[in-house]
Amino acid sequence: MPRKKKQKISIEEIKKRTPKIIFYTDKMKINLKSLSSLDFWFDKYPNGKYIVND
């Protein structure tokens, strides 16, 4: 049986998607997928802020 090939996604398509969690500071902005990764960034940058999009 042949396997399905994964669909290739372009960088433009990834940039158009709305990220679930955005963590930002004065100098940087990071798109996150999970709350566990948000904890990691808060440990590094305690003054950072975040936005959750649903």
Backbone bond lengths (Angstrom), bond angles and torsions (degrees), N, CA, C in turn:
res aa  C-N    CA-C-N  psi(-1)  N-CA   C-N-CA  omega(-1)  CA-C   N-CA-C  phi
1 M - - - 1.442 - - 1.516 109.91 -
2 P 1.311 117.44 132.23 1.464 118.93 178.24 1.534 110.87 -74.71
3 R 1.305 114.74 146.39 1.458 120.33 178.27 1.521 109.31 -88.66
4 K 1.322 114.26 152.81 1.462 118.67 176.85 1.521 108.75 -77.07
5 K 1.314 115.80 138.27 1.456 120.19 175.61 1.520 108.91 -85.43
6 K 1.322 115.55 141.07 1.455 119.87 177.52 1.521 109.09 -70.74
7 Q 1.306 114.17 141.69 1.450 119.34 179.00 1.527 109.32 -74.54
8 K 1.313 116.28 132.25 1.462 119.97 179.03 1.523 109.08 -79.02
9 I 1.306 115.06 135.38 1.456 121.31 -178.42 1.521 107.82 -112.71
10 S 1.311 115.81 131.22 1.459 119.51 179.93 1.530 109.78 -83.32
11 I 1.301 115.63 161.53 1.473 121.55 -179.99 1.524 110.22 -63.98
12 E 1.322 117.30 -34.93 1.463 120.67 179.49 1.533 111.23 -63.53
13 E 1.343 116.22 -39.40 1.460 119.72 178.53 1.523 111.23 -66.02
14 I 1.308 117.29 -37.85 1.464 121.03 178.34 1.520 110.52 -66.09
15 K 1.316 116.80 -40.71 1.465 120.27 179.67 1.521 112.05 -67.97
16 K 1.330 118.44 -28.12 1.462 121.75 -179.41 1.520 112.18 -74.79
17 R 1.330 117.69 -24.58 1.464 121.02 -179.39 1.519 110.77 -66.32
18 T 1.312 115.33 147.50 1.454 120.17 176.29 1.521 108.59 -86.91
19 P 1.334 118.26 118.11 1.467 119.65 179.87 1.523 110.88 -69.36
20 K 1.331 116.35 151.29 1.456 121.00 -178.90 1.522 111.89 -72.46
21 I 1.339 117.25 -44.30 1.463 121.88 -178.10 1.529 107.97 -130.19
22 I 1.328 116.74 131.92 1.464 121.38 176.19 1.514 107.65 -118.58
23 F 1.318 116.61 120.01 1.464 123.13 176.18 1.514 107.08 -105.15
24 Y 1.326 117.47 131.46 1.455 119.10 -178.33 1.518 111.78 -142.68
25 T 1.329 113.63 152.31 1.463 123.03 172.98 1.521 106.33 -126.28
26 D 1.323 116.51 -169.70 1.462 119.66 178.92 1.521 112.32 -65.36
27 K 1.337 117.21 -31.14 1.460 120.61 -172.54 1.525 114.90 -110.69
28 M 1.343 118.93 -9.55 1.462 118.37 -176.73 1.524 111.59 -148.29
29 K 1.332 114.71 160.72 1.457 122.92 178.93 1.522 107.53 -137.14
30 I 1.353 117.61 129.17 1.460 121.96 -174.87 1.523 108.70 -128.06
31 N 1.332 116.79 131.74 1.456 122.69 175.27 1.519 108.75 -92.27
32 L 1.342 116.81 126.21 1.459 121.92 -176.03 1.525 111.13 -118.86
33 K 1.329 115.42 156.54 1.457 121.14 179.89 1.518 112.91 -103.12
34 S 1.324 117.92 -28.45 1.461 119.06 -173.99 1.523 111.26 -137.39
35 L 1.319 114.69 162.68 1.463 120.08 179.37 1.521 111.90 -71.96
36 S 1.324 118.30 -25.68 1.459 120.14 178.02 1.534 110.57 -66.13
37 S 1.313 117.21 -35.63 1.459 119.65 176.64 1.528 110.57 -71.06
38 L 1.326 116.67 -27.86 1.466 120.24 176.28 1.524 110.05 -65.45
39 D 1.320 118.11 -39.83 1.468 121.80 177.06 1.526 111.32 -60.57
40 F 1.321 116.33 -40.15 1.467 121.03 178.98 1.525 110.70 -60.26
41 W 1.324 117.33 -46.02 1.465 120.49 -177.90 1.522 112.11 -71.85
42 F 1.341 117.53 -31.47 1.468 119.05 175.46 1.521 111.64 -67.97
43 D 1.322 117.86 -29.94 1.467 120.05 175.39 1.520 110.61 -65.64
44 K 1.330 117.03 -39.55 1.466 120.87 -179.79 1.528 112.46 -76.50
45 Y 1.341 116.27 -40.30 1.458 121.59 -176.80 1.532 109.27 -128.47
46 P 1.338 117.92 85.46 1.456 120.35 -176.10 1.530 114.12 -65.78
47 N 1.317 117.94 -20.11 1.464 120.39 -179.80 1.525 112.39 -90.58
48 G 1.332 117.33 4.79 1.459 121.04 -179.13 1.516 112.02 -70.61
49 K 1.330 115.56 163.92 1.453 122.65 179.09 1.522 108.06 -126.35
50 Y 1.338 116.09 163.56 1.451 119.18 179.91 1.520 111.53 -144.57
51 I 1.337 114.92 158.10 1.464 123.64 176.64 1.526 107.17 -129.63
52 V 1.330 117.30 135.09 1.462 121.35 177.26 1.518 108.02 -111.39
53 N 1.341 116.32 121.17 1.465 122.36 176.89 1.518 108.94 -102.15
54 D 1.320 117.39 132.44 1.466 121.01 176.58 1.498 110.79 -113.62
